[in-house]
Amino acid sequence: MLMSFTHIVPWMQHILQHKDKLLIISTLCPPTIDVVKVNVDGSCIPPHSMGGGGFIRDTHGEWLRGFSKAFGQGNAYMAELFSIKHGIELAWSLGYRKVVCESDCLEAVEAITHSTLASMASPSVRDLLIDILLLLSRMWQTHLLCIPREANIVADRLETFGSHNVTREFIVPPSFVMEAFLHDLLALG
C-alpha cells in the first residue's frame, strides 16, 4: 500500500527541514556487495509491553536471520531503540562487519546519528543511546537509515510477535512474514 499524497507532503517537508543533518532516506533496495541490511521495528502495546523485531538480508535480498524479542516494560520510543540495538548486536554476533540498519522511526535514527540529543534524554534512554553508540563505534562499517514505514513491513510483522512477549530467532522466514518477504524480494528485482 502506498502513502497517499496528503501523507507524503508533511513527511517530505519534515525530511527537507532536517536535510542538513545528513539523514538518508532509503526505499526498498538491496545492500551493495558484501553488505548486509538489517531492518528493525519496535512498538509498545498496553500496558507498556515493549517488543521488537527485525531481520537481516544479504546482497540479493535473501533472508539470513530474523528475530522477535520482548523488551519488558517501557514505551514505543524505547522499543524502537532496543530493536535497533538488538538488530545490530545480532549482525555483529553473526560476524557481519559491513551493515546497513534501517528503521522507520525518524526520532530514534536522529537521536543516534546526532548523539548530542542523548544529553537531553532521560537516564534510561541516554544509557540505551550510549550502548548503541558504543556498538556502532566497533571496528566495522555501519550506516543507520530512516525508511518509510511501508518499506519496513517484514520487520513490523516480526515486531508484533515480540510485542506479545515472544522472544525468538528465525533462521528461515516464519510463515506469518512470508507474503511480505516475498513481496520485498519481487520489489528488489
Backbone as a printed PyTorch tensor [residue, N CA C, xyz], in Angstrom:
tensor([[[  0.8340,  -1.1700,   0.0000],
         [  0.0000,   0.0000,   0.0000],
         [  0.8860,   1.2440,   0.0000]],

        [[  0.6270,   2.1650,  -0.8940],
         [  1.4070,   3.3810,  -0.9890],
         [  0.8410,   4.4640,  -0.0910]],

        [[  1.7050,   5.3780,   0.3440],
         [  1.2450,   6.5370,   1.1110],
         [  0.4260,   7.4180,   0.1860]],

        [[ -0.6550,   7.9950,   0.6960],
         [ -1.4010,   8.9420,  -0.1160],
         [ -0.5940,  10.2310,  -0.1940]],

        [[ -0.8580,  11.0350,  -1.1980],
         [ -0.1300,  12.2760,  -1.4000],
         [ -0.2300,  13.1840,  -0.1810]],

        [[ -1.3970,  13.2160,   0.4630],
         [ -1.5700,  14.0870,   1.6340],
         [ -0.6880,  13.6590,   2.7950]],

        [[ -0.2960,  12.3890,   2.8470],
         [  0.6030,  11.9260,   3.8960],
         [  2.0710,  12.1260,   3.5170]],

        [[  2.3780,  12.1060,   2.2310],
         [  3.7590,  12.2580,   1.7880],
         [  4.2500,  13.6820,   1.9790]],

        [[  3.4140,  14.6640,   1.6780],
         [  3.8540,  16.0560,   1.7290],
         [  4.3790,  16.4540,   3.1110]],

        [[  3.6400,  16.2510,   4.2190],
         [  4.2030,  16.6210,   5.5240],
         [  5.4630,  15.8240,   5.8660]],

        [[  5.4800,  14.5590,   5.4890],
         [  6.6340,  13.7110,   5.7640],
         [  7.8610,  14.2440,   5.0370]],

        [[  7.7070,  14.5730,   3.7550],
         [  8.8240,  15.0990,   2.9760],
         [  9.2370,  16.4790,   3.4770]],

        [[  8.2790,  17.3160,   3.8870],
         [  8.6310,  18.6300,   4.4270],
         [  9.4930,  18.4680,   5.6710]],

        [[  9.1400,  17.5320,   6.5290],
         [  9.9300,  17.2820,   7.7310],
         [ 11.3430,  16.8380,   7.3570]],

        [[ 11.4410,  15.9470,   6.3790],
         [ 12.7490,  15.4600,   5.9400],
         [ 13.5780,  16.6090,   5.3700]],

        [[ 12.9760,  17.4390,   4.5390],
         [ 13.7050,  18.5460,   3.9370],
         [ 14.1690,  19.5490,   4.9880]],

        [[ 13.3870,  19.7360,   6.0470],
         [ 13.7900,  20.6420,   7.1200],
         [ 15.0030,  20.1010,   7.8700]],

        [[ 15.2130,  18.7980,   7.8310],
         [ 16.3080,  18.1760,   8.5710],
         [ 17.4230,  17.6670,   7.6560]],

        [[ 17.4240,  18.0930,   6.3810],
         [ 18.4130,  17.5780,   5.4330],
         [ 19.8410,  17.9320,   5.8120]],

        [[ 20.0310,  19.0030,   6.5730],
         [ 21.3750,  19.3910,   6.9800],
         [ 21.9850,  18.3960,   7.9760]],

        [[ 21.1760,  17.5000,   8.4970],
         [ 21.6640,  16.5100,   9.4550],
         [ 22.1320,  15.2330,   8.7600]],

        [[ 22.1910,  15.2520,   7.4370],
         [ 22.6780,  14.1300,   6.6480],
         [ 21.9080,  12.8400,   6.8930]],

        [[ 20.6350,  12.9670,   7.1540],
         [ 19.7940,  11.7970,   7.3250],
         [ 19.4740,  11.2510,   5.9420]],

        [[ 19.7080,   9.9780,   5.7370],
         [ 19.4910,   9.3670,   4.4350],
         [ 18.1790,   8.6050,   4.4630]],

        [[ 17.3650,   8.8110,   3.4600],
         [ 16.0980,   8.1000,   3.3560],
         [ 16.2500,   7.0550,   2.2600]],

        [[ 15.8590,   5.8490,   2.5740],
         [ 16.0280,   4.7310,   1.6580],
         [ 14.6740,   4.1400,   1.3090]],

        [[ 14.5890,   3.5310,   0.1500],
         [ 13.4230,   2.7440,  -0.2140],
         [ 13.9030,   1.3090,  -0.3640]],

        [[ 13.0140,   0.4320,  -0.7980],
         [ 13.4040,  -0.9630,  -0.9570],
         [ 14.5120,  -1.0980,  -1.9890]],

        [[ 15.6750,  -1.4780,  -1.5230],
         [ 16.7830,  -1.7600,  -2.4200],
         [ 17.7410,  -2.6740,  -1.6810]],

        [[ 18.3910,  -3.5710,  -2.4130],
         [ 19.3080,  -4.4920,  -1.7410],
         [ 20.5690,  -3.7500,  -1.3170]],

        [[ 21.2610,  -4.2700,  -0.3200],
         [ 22.5390,  -3.6690,   0.0450],
         [ 23.5650,  -3.9370,  -1.0500]],

        [[ 24.6390,  -3.1560,  -1.0510],
         [ 25.6910,  -3.3770,  -2.0300],
         [ 26.4730,  -4.6420,  -1.6670]],

        [[ 27.3620,  -5.0590,  -2.5470],
         [ 28.1150,  -6.3040,  -2.3570],
         [ 28.8580,  -6.2880,  -1.0270]],

        [[ 28.8240,  -7.4160,  -0.3400],
         [ 29.4820,  -7.6260,   0.9520],
         [ 28.8470,  -6.8510,   2.1090]],

        [[ 27.6950,  -6.2720,   1.8770],
         [ 26.9990,  -5.5270,   2.9270],
         [ 25.6940,  -6.2470,   3.2250]],

        [[ 25.3470,  -6.3530,   4.5010],
         [ 24.0430,  -6.8940,   4.8620],
         [ 23.1570,  -5.7500,   5.3190]],

        [[ 21.8790,  -5.9620,   5.1760],
         [ 20.9040,  -4.9630,   5.5960],
         [ 20.0920,  -5.5350,   6.7490]],

        [[ 19.9770,  -4.7450,   7.8050],
         [ 19.1950,  -5.1190,   8.9790],
         [ 18.0000,  -4.1770,   9.0490]],

        [[ 16.8040,  -4.7180,   8.9060],
         [ 15.5840,  -3.9210,   9.0660],
         [ 15.0080,  -4.2060,  10.4350]],

        [[ 14.6490,  -3.1600,  11.1760],
         [ 14.1320,  -3.3260,  12.5350],
         [ 12.8940,  -2.4580,  12.7500]],

        [[ 12.0980,  -2.8730,  13.7350],
         [ 10.9280,  -2.1000,  14.1420],
         [ 10.6290,  -2.4320,  15.5940]],

        [[ 10.0700,  -1.4970,  16.3030],
         [  9.6990,  -1.7050,  17.6960],
         [  8.3570,  -1.0760,  17.9840]],

        [[  7.6970,  -1.5510,  19.0240],
         [  6.4150,  -0.9600,  19.4150],
         [  6.1300,  -1.2930,  20.8730]],

        [[  5.0800,  -0.7010,  21.3470],
         [  4.6590,  -0.9140,  22.7250],
         [  3.1440,  -1.0820,  22.7310]],

        [[  2.6740,  -2.1480,  23.3490],
         [  1.2350,  -2.3620,  23.4440],
         [  0.8210,  -2.2620,  24.9140]],

        [[ -0.4170,  -1.8730,  25.1670],
         [ -0.8670,  -1.7390,  26.5610],
         [ -0.7250,  -3.0540,  27.3160]],

        [[ -0.3240,  -3.0550,  28.5440],
         [  0.0740,  -1.9010,  29.3580],
         [  1.5810,  -1.7170,  29.3520]],

        [[  2.1300,  -1.0760,  28.3880],
         [  3.5450,  -0.7280,  28.2910],
         [  4.4650,  -1.9120,  27.9970]],

        [[  3.9830,  -2.9140,  27.2610],
         [  4.7980,  -4.0800,  26.9200],
         [  5.5600,  -3.7950,  25.6230]],

        [[  6.8820,  -3.6440,  25.7520],
         [  7.7100,  -3.3310,  24.5850],
         [  8.1350,  -4.6030,  23.8680]],

        [[  8.2030,  -4.4910,  22.5550],
         [  8.7010,  -5.6000,  21.7600],
         [  9.3060,  -5.0720,  20.4830]],

        [[ 10.0670,  -5.9290,  19.8440],
         [ 10.6800,  -5.5270,  18.5940],
         [ 10.9180,  -6.7160,  17.7040]],

        [[ 11.2860,  -6.4090,  16.4920],
         [ 11.5840,  -7.4560,  15.5410],
         [ 12.4300,  -6.9050,  14.4220]],

        [[ 12.9980,  -7.8040,  13.6840],
         [ 13.7980,  -7.3970,  12.5510],
         [ 14.3680,  -8.5950,  11.8340]],

        [[ 15.0590,  -8.3020,  10.7520],
         [ 15.6850,  -9.3870,  10.0020],
         [ 16.8840,  -8.8640,   9.2420]],

        [[ 17.7620,  -9.7930,   8.9020],
         [ 18.9800,  -9.4780,   8.1630],
         [ 18.8720, -10.1370,   6.8000]],

        [[ 19.1980,  -9.3590,   5.7640],
         [ 19.2080,  -9.8950,   4.3990],
         [ 20.5540,  -9.6190,   3.7540]],

        [[ 20.8720, -10.4180,   2.7390],
         [ 22.1440, -10.2590,   2.0560],
         [ 22.0040,  -9.3730,   0.8270]],

        [[ 23.0600,  -9.3340,   0.0320],
         [ 23.1140,  -8.5000,  -1.1680],
         [ 21.9910,  -8.8030,  -2.1510]],

        [[ 21.5390, -10.0420,  -2.1600],
         [ 20.4930, -10.4550,  -3.1030],
         [ 19.0990, -10.3840,  -2.4860]],

        [[ 19.0030,  -9.8940,  -1.2760],
         [ 17.7180,  -9.7990,  -0.6050],
         [ 17.3330, -11.0680,   0.1260]],

        [[ 18.2170, -12.0620,   0.1360],
         [ 17.9070, -13.3430,   0.7680],
         [ 17.9550, -13.2330,   2.2890]],

        [[ 17.0510, -13.9420,   2.9360],
         [ 16.9480, -13.9840,   4.3900],
         [ 18.1900, -14.6310,   4.9960]],

        [[ 18.7910, -13.9620,   5.9770],
         [ 19.9270, -14.5420,   6.7020],
         [ 19.5380, -14.9020,   8.1340]],

        [[ 18.7690, -14.0360,   8.7870],
         [ 18.3160, -14.2870,  10.1600],
         [ 17.2420, -13.2740,  10.5100]],

        [[ 16.3250, -13.6780,  11.3670],
         [ 15.2950, -12.7690,  11.8420],
         [ 15.1160, -12.9210,  13.3390]],

        [[ 14.4140, -11.9740,  13.9340],
         [ 14.1660, -12.0500,  15.3710],
         [ 12.8700, -11.3430,  15.7520]],

        [[ 12.2900, -11.8410,  16.8210],
         [ 11.2130, -11.1760,  17.5570],
         [ 11.6710, -11.2000,  19.0030]],

        [[ 11.5060, -10.0820,  19.6860],
         [ 12.0410, -10.0210,  21.0460],
         [ 11.1640,  -9.1440,  21.9250]],

        [[ 10.8790,  -9.6610,  23.1180],
         [ 10.1850,  -8.8800,  24.1440],
         [ 11.2430,  -8.1020,  24.9130]],

        [[ 10.9860,  -6.8290,  25.1750],
         [ 11.9500,  -5.9820,  25.8780],
         [ 11.4770,  -5.5440,  27.2620]],

        [[ 10.3440,  -6.0340,  27.7360],
         [  9.8580,  -5.6360,  29.0530],
         [  8.9480,  -4.4220,  28.9900]],

        [[  8.9230,  -3.6630,  30.0660],
         [  8.0270,  -2.5130,  30.1890],
         [  8.7100,  -1.2390,  29.7070]],

        [[  7.9630,  -0.3630,  29.0640],
         [  8.5150,   0.8940,  28.5850],
         [  7.5560,   1.6010,  27.6550]],

        [[  8.1110,   2.2590,  26.6460],
         [  7.2850,   2.9970,  25.6880],
         [  7.7390,   2.6900,  24.2570]],

        [[  7.0060,   3.2060,  23.2880],
         [  7.2820,   2.8860,  21.8850],
         [  8.6640,   3.3810,  21.4450]],

        [[  9.0670,   4.5590,  21.8910],
         [ 10.3750,   5.1060,  21.5220],
         [ 11.5040,   4.2000,  22.0160]],

        [[ 11.4190,   3.7700,  23.2600],
         [ 12.4420,   2.8610,  23.7880],
         [ 12.4230,   1.5280,  23.0540]],

        [[ 11.2370,   1.0520,  22.6850],
         [ 11.1420,  -0.2000,  21.9280],
         [ 11.8580,  -0.0750,  20.5830]],

        [[ 11.7230,   1.0730,  19.9290],
         [ 12.4320,   1.3040,  18.6610],
         [ 13.9420,   1.2650,  18.8870]],

        [[ 14.4070,   1.9360,  19.9510],
         [ 15.8460,   1.9460,  20.2480],
         [ 16.3590,   0.5560,  20.5930]],

        [[ 15.6020,  -0.1860,  21.4150],
         [ 16.0030,  -1.5600,  21.7540],
         [ 16.0710,  -2.4310,  20.5010]],

        [[ 15.1430,  -2.2320,  19.5590],
         [ 15.1420,  -3.0170,  18.3230],
         [ 16.3740,  -2.7330,  17.4880]],

        [[ 16.7410,  -1.4540,  17.3910],
         [ 17.9560,  -1.0850,  16.6630],
         [ 19.1650,  -1.7390,  17.3310]],

        [[ 19.2360,  -1.6240,  18.6450],
         [ 20.3620,  -2.2130,  19.3790],
         [ 20.4300,  -3.7230,  19.1490]],

        [[ 19.2940,  -4.4050,  19.2820],
         [ 19.2980,  -5.8580,  19.1320],
         [ 19.6610,  -6.2600,  17.6990]],

        [[ 19.1360,  -5.5340,  16.7150],
         [ 19.4370,  -5.8530,  15.3230],
         [ 20.9160,  -5.7360,  14.9950]],

        [[ 21.5550,  -4.6550,  15.4830],
         [ 22.9820,  -4.5110,  15.1870],
         [ 23.8260,  -5.4620,  16.0320]],

        [[ 23.3700,  -5.7830,  17.2490],
         [ 24.0700,  -6.8040,  18.0490],
         [ 24.0140,  -8.1580,  17.3540]],

        [[ 22.8680,  -8.4970,  16.7960],
         [ 22.7190,  -9.7730,  16.0950],
         [ 23.6410,  -9.8220,  14.8780]],

        [[ 23.6840,  -8.7370,  14.1080],
         [ 24.5730,  -8.7070,  12.9390],
         [ 26.0320,  -8.8900,  13.3730]],

        [[ 26.4320,  -8.2210,  14.4390],
         [ 27.8000,  -8.3540,  14.9440],
         [ 28.0810,  -9.7980,  15.3720]],

        [[ 27.1500, -10.3800,  16.1240],
         [ 27.3640, -11.7400,  16.6440],
         [ 27.4370, -12.7800,  15.5280]],

        [[ 26.8300, -12.4890,  14.3870],
         [ 26.8760, -13.4100,  13.2520],
         [ 28.0960, -13.1740,  12.3650]],

        [[ 28.9200, -12.1970,  12.7410],
         [ 30.1640, -11.9610,  12.0220],
         [ 30.1000, -10.9650,  10.8800]],

        [[ 28.9820, -10.2820,  10.7090],
         [ 28.8730,  -9.2990,   9.6370],
         [ 29.5560,  -8.0100,  10.0720]],

        [[ 30.3770,  -7.4390,   9.1750],
         [ 31.1320,  -6.2420,   9.5360],
         [ 30.8560,  -5.0560,   8.6230]],

        [[ 29.9820,  -5.2380,   7.6590],
         [ 29.5040,  -4.1350,   6.8130],
         [ 27.9780,  -4.1990,   6.8700]],

        [[ 27.3880,  -3.2620,   7.5970],
         [ 25.9650,  -3.3620,   7.9350],
         [ 25.2510,  -2.0360,   7.6840]],

        [[ 24.1020,  -2.1380,   7.0370],
         [ 23.1730,  -1.0160,   6.9230],
         [ 21.9700,  -1.3890,   7.7820]],

        [[ 21.6400,  -0.5510,   8.7600],
         [ 20.4820,  -0.7960,   9.6200],
         [ 19.4070,   0.2150,   9.2700]],

        [[ 18.1980,  -0.2830,   8.9950],
         [ 17.0820,   0.5780,   8.6120],
         [ 15.9620,   0.4900,   9.6350]],

        [[ 15.4540,   1.6620,  10.0090],
         [ 14.3290,   1.7740,  10.9320],
         [ 13.3540,   2.7900,  10.3490]],

        [[ 12.0880,   2.6400,  10.6820],
         [ 11.1150,   3.6290,  10.2230],
         [ 10.8190,   4.6860,  11.2940]],

        [[ 11.6310,   4.7170,  12.3430],
         [ 11.4380,   5.6850,  13.4270],
         [ 12.4540,   6.8210,  13.2850]],

        [[ 12.0110,   7.9200,  12.6990],
         [ 12.8800,   9.0660,  12.4710],
         [ 13.4720,   9.5940,  13.7750]],

        [[ 12.6810,   9.6520,  14.8290],
         [ 13.1500,  10.1630,  16.1170],
         [ 14.3190,   9.3260,  16.6480]],

        [[ 14.2190,   8.0100,  16.5430],
         [ 15.2950,   7.1350,  17.0250],
         [ 16.5470,   7.2850,  16.1670]],

        [[ 16.3770,   7.3170,  14.8580],
         [ 17.5270,   7.4670,  13.9600],
         [ 18.2320,   8.7930,  14.2270]],

        [[ 17.4670,   9.8670,  14.3870],
         [ 18.0710,  11.1750,  14.6600],
         [ 18.7850,  11.1900,  16.0110]],

        [[ 18.2000,  10.5620,  17.0150],
         [ 18.8290,  10.5450,  18.3420],
         [ 20.1690,   9.8300,  18.3020]],

        [[ 20.2860,   8.7950,  17.4760],
         [ 21.5300,   8.0370,  17.3760],
         [ 22.5390,   8.7600,  16.4840]],

        [[ 22.0890,   9.2330,  15.3270],
         [ 23.0170,   9.8560,  14.3820],
         [ 23.4810,  11.2320,  14.8490]],

        [[ 22.7210,  11.8660,  15.7160],
         [ 23.0910,  13.1700,  16.2690],
         [ 23.1900,  13.0040,  17.7790]],

        [[ 24.2780,  12.4030,  18.1950],
         [ 24.4250,  11.9680,  19.5850],
         [ 24.2830,  13.0890,  20.5960]],

        [[ 24.3000,  14.3290,  20.1690],
         [ 24.0900,  15.4330,  21.1140],
         [ 22.6880,  15.3810,  21.7110]],

        [[ 21.7660,  14.7320,  21.0140],
         [ 20.4040,  14.5950,  21.5370],
         [ 20.3740,  13.7030,  22.7680]],

        [[ 21.3770,  12.8480,  22.9330],
         [ 21.4110,  11.9390,  24.0770],
         [ 21.4660,  12.7110,  25.3880]],

        [[ 22.0860,  13.8650,  25.3780],
         [ 22.2140,  14.6500,  26.6110],
         [ 20.8660,  15.1570,  27.1060]],

        [[ 19.8800,  15.2240,  26.2160],
         [ 18.5550,  15.7190,  26.5990],
         [ 17.6030,  14.6010,  27.0070]],

        [[ 18.0420,  13.3690,  26.8920],
         [ 17.1730,  12.2210,  27.1490],
         [ 17.1270,  11.8770,  28.6370]],

        [[ 16.1150,  11.1070,  28.9920],
         [ 16.0270,  10.5900,  30.3560],
         [ 17.1990,   9.6350,  30.5880]],

        [[ 17.5400,   9.3480,  31.8470],
         [ 18.6920,   8.4630,  32.1070],
         [ 18.5920,   7.0950,  31.4260]],

        [[ 17.4120,   6.4800,  31.4200],
         [ 17.3000,   5.1510,  30.8080],
         [ 17.4700,   5.2220,  29.2900]],

        [[ 16.9220,   6.2500,  28.6590],
         [ 17.0890,   6.4190,  27.2100],
         [ 18.5350,   6.7890,  26.9030]],

        [[ 19.1300,   7.6510,  27.6920],
         [ 20.5270,   8.0520,  27.4900],
         [ 21.4420,   6.8260,  27.5630]],

        [[ 21.2260,   5.9560,  28.5480],
         [ 22.0400,   4.7440,  28.6730],
         [ 21.8920,   3.8470,  27.4520]],

        [[ 20.6720,   3.7290,  26.9620],
         [ 20.4110,   2.9160,  25.7750],
         [ 21.0930,   3.5220,  24.5470]],

        [[ 21.0110,   4.8440,  24.3890],
         [ 21.6790,   5.5220,  23.2700],
         [ 23.2000,   5.3280,  23.3530]],

        [[ 23.7500,   5.4170,  24.5450],
         [ 25.1870,   5.2090,  24.7170],
         [ 25.5720,   3.7790,  24.3340]],

        [[ 24.7660,   2.8000,  24.7430],
         [ 25.0280,   1.4010,  24.3570],
         [ 25.0520,   1.2530,  22.8300]],

        [[ 24.0920,   1.8820,  22.1590],
         [ 24.0230,   1.7950,  20.6940],
         [ 25.2330,   2.4660,  20.0680]],

        [[ 25.5950,   3.6360,  20.5660],
         [ 26.7530,   4.3520,  20.0200],
         [ 28.0390,   3.5570,  20.2200]],

        [[ 28.1690,   2.8850,  21.3520],
         [ 29.3420,   2.0340,  21.5850],
         [ 29.3760,   0.8670,  20.6010]],

        [[ 28.2190,   0.2660,  20.3360],
         [ 28.1550,  -0.8160,  19.3380],
         [ 28.5760,  -0.3130,  17.9620]],

        [[ 28.0720,   0.8530,  17.5840],
         [ 28.3750,   1.3960,  16.2630],
         [ 29.8380,   1.8090,  16.1260]],

        [[ 30.5140,   2.0480,  17.2450],
         [ 31.9090,   2.5020,  17.1930],
         [ 32.9080,   1.3450,  17.0980]],

        [[ 32.4240,   0.1160,  17.0860],
         [ 33.3290,  -1.0340,  16.9440],
         [ 34.0070,  -1.0060,  15.5770]],

        [[ 34.9280,  -1.9010,  15.3760],
         [ 35.6790,  -1.9690,  14.1230],
         [ 34.8290,  -2.6180,  13.0300]],

        [[ 33.9100,  -1.8430,  12.4920],
         [ 33.0810,  -2.2950,  11.3930],
         [ 32.4810,  -1.0960,  10.6980]],

        [[ 31.8920,  -1.3260,   9.5430],
         [ 31.2490,  -0.2500,   8.7970],
         [ 29.7420,  -0.3640,   9.0100]],

        [[ 29.1570,   0.6970,   9.5520],
         [ 27.7130,   0.6920,   9.7820],
         [ 27.1040,   1.9950,   9.2800]],

        [[ 25.8800,   1.8840,   8.8420],
         [ 25.0930,   3.0480,   8.4440],
         [ 23.7020,   2.8490,   9.0100]],

        [[ 23.1530,   3.8830,   9.5870],
         [ 21.8000,   3.8440,  10.1270],
         [ 20.9360,   4.7590,   9.2880]],

        [[ 19.8620,   4.2060,   8.7480],
         [ 18.9990,   4.9460,   7.8390],
         [ 17.5540,   4.9420,   8.3210]],

        [[ 16.8350,   5.9760,   7.9470],
         [ 15.3970,   6.0140,   8.1920],
         [ 14.6910,   5.7150,   6.8760]],

        [[ 13.7170,   4.8270,   6.9370],
         [ 12.9700,   4.4460,   5.7390],
         [ 11.4850,   4.6470,   5.9980]],

        [[ 10.6870,   4.7320,   4.9490],
         [  9.2300,   4.8310,   5.1390],
         [  8.6860,   3.5500,   5.7700]],

        [[  7.6600,   3.6900,   6.5600],
         [  7.0300,   2.5410,   7.2240],
         [  6.6180,   1.4780,   6.2050]],

        [[  6.1740,   1.9100,   5.0330],
         [  5.7170,   0.9740,   4.0060],
         [  6.8430,   0.1020,   3.4730]],

        [[  8.0900,   0.5050,   3.6810],
         [  9.2400,  -0.2890,   3.2410],
         [  9.7760,  -1.1670,   4.3630]],

        [[  9.0230,  -1.2670,   5.4610],
         [  9.5000,  -1.9980,   6.6360],
         [  8.4560,  -3.0050,   7.1500]],

        [[  7.6730,  -3.5500,   6.2510],
         [  6.5460,  -4.4090,   6.6240],
         [  6.9950,  -5.7080,   7.2950]],

        [[  8.0550,  -6.3220,   6.8040],
         [  8.5100,  -7.5960,   7.3840],
         [  8.9370,  -7.3810,   8.8340]],

        [[  9.7360,  -6.3490,   9.0800],
         [ 10.1630,  -6.0520,  10.4490],
         [  8.9560,  -5.7200,  11.3320]],

        [[  7.9850,  -5.0320,  10.7690],
         [  6.7760,  -4.6930,  11.5230],
         [  6.0380,  -5.9550,  11.9740]],

        [[  5.9480,  -6.9320,  11.1010],
         [  5.2600,  -8.1820,  11.4740],
         [  6.0500,  -8.9630,  12.5190]],

        [[  7.3530,  -8.9560,  12.4210],
         [  8.1820,  -9.6170,  13.4330],
         [  8.0750,  -8.8890,  14.7720]],

        [[  8.0090,  -7.5720,  14.7220],
         [  7.8650,  -6.7550,  15.9300],
         [  6.5660,  -7.0600,  16.6500]],

        [[  5.4930,  -7.2750,  15.9250],
         [  4.2020,  -7.5880,  16.5390],
         [  4.3080,  -8.8570,  17.3800]],

        [[  5.0270,  -9.8230,  16.8700],
         [  5.2630, -11.0740,  17.5980],
         [  6.0150, -10.7840,  18.9010]],

        [[  7.0610,  -9.9560,  18.8270],
         [  7.8370,  -9.5960,  20.0030],
         [  7.0440,  -8.7970,  21.0210]],

        [[  6.1540,  -7.9480,  20.5490],
         [  5.3320,  -7.1350,  21.4510],
         [  4.3820,  -7.9800,  22.2900]],

        [[  4.1420,  -9.1890,  21.8430],
         [  3.2800, -10.1020,  22.5960],
         [  4.1180, -11.0700,  23.4380]],

        [[  5.2720, -10.5720,  23.9000],
         [  6.1560, -11.2870,  24.8250],
         [  6.7330, -12.5860,  24.2670]],

        [[  6.9990, -12.6000,  22.9750],
         [  7.6390, -13.7700,  22.3650],
         [  9.0450, -13.3710,  21.9360]],

        [[ 10.0400, -14.1010,  22.4000],
         [ 11.4200, -13.8600,  22.0070],
         [ 11.8960, -15.0860,  21.2410]],

        [[ 12.3170, -14.8470,  20.0000],
         [ 12.6930, -15.9590,  19.1490],
         [ 13.5740, -15.4940,  18.0020]],

        [[ 14.4860, -16.3490,  17.5590],
         [ 15.2630, -16.0990,  16.3460],
         [ 14.7330, -17.0140,  15.2530]],

        [[ 14.8080, -16.5190,  14.0170],
         [ 14.2850, -17.2690,  12.8750],
         [ 15.3970, -17.4460,  11.8400]],

        [[ 15.7620, -18.6990,  11.5870],
         [ 16.7820, -18.9970,  10.5860],
         [ 16.1930, -18.8890,   9.1810]],

        [[ 14.9170, -19.2080,   9.0590],
         [ 14.1800, -19.0360,   7.8040],
         [ 12.9920, -18.1270,   8.0880]],

        [[ 12.4470, -17.4660,   7.0720],
         [ 11.3030, -16.5880,   7.3260],
         [ 10.1240, -17.3840,   7.8810]],

        [[  9.5450, -16.9340,   8.9990],
         [  8.3640, -17.6260,   9.5240],
         [  7.1630, -17.3930,   8.6060]],

        [[  6.2020, -18.2690,   8.6940],
         [  5.0560, -18.2110,   7.7900],
         [  4.3080, -16.8820,   7.8670]],

        [[  4.2710, -16.2550,   9.0510],
         [  3.4830, -15.0210,   9.1810],
         [  4.1480, -13.8030,   8.5300]],

        [[  5.3820, -13.9280,   8.0320],
         [  6.0140, -12.8260,   7.2920],
         [  6.2840, -13.2000,   5.8410]],

        [[  6.0220, -14.4470,   5.4670],
         [  6.4160, -14.9410,   4.1540],
         [  5.8520, -14.1040,   3.0020]],

        [[  4.5810, -13.7450,   3.0540],
         [  3.9830, -12.9660,   1.9660],
         [  4.6890, -11.6090,   1.8210]],

        [[  4.8990, -10.9180,   2.9300],
         [  5.5690,  -9.6160,   2.8970],
         [  7.0220,  -9.7620,   2.4330]],

        [[  7.7010, -10.8060,   2.8880],
         [  9.0910, -11.0220,   2.4940],
         [  9.1890, -11.2950,   0.9910]],

        [[  8.3170, -12.1280,   0.4620],
         [  8.3230, -12.4170,  -0.9780],
         [  7.9940, -11.1570,  -1.7800]],

        [[  7.0920, -10.3430,  -1.2600],
         [  6.7650,  -9.0620,  -1.9140],
         [  8.0120,  -8.1900,  -1.9830]],

        [[  8.7700,  -8.1240,  -0.8770],
         [ 10.0200,  -7.3570,  -0.8570],
         [ 11.0010,  -7.8940,  -1.8910]],

        [[ 11.1380,  -9.2170,  -1.9700],
         [ 12.0670,  -9.8070,  -2.9380],
         [ 11.6840,  -9.4290,  -4.3730]],

        [[ 10.3960,  -9.4630,  -4.6650],
         [  9.9370,  -9.0800,  -6.0020],
         [ 10.1960,  -7.6070,  -6.2700]],

        [[  9.9930,  -6.7670,  -5.2630],
         [ 10.2340,  -5.3300,  -5.4150],
         [ 11.7050,  -5.0250,  -5.6310]],

        [[ 12.5880,  -5.8640,  -5.0760],
         [ 14.0230,  -5.6650,  -5.2390],
         [ 14.5050,  -6.0330,  -6.6350]],

        [[ 13.6840,  -6.8360,  -7.3240],
         [ 14.0530,  -7.2320,  -8.6810],
         [ 14.8020,  -8.4560,  -8.6810]]])
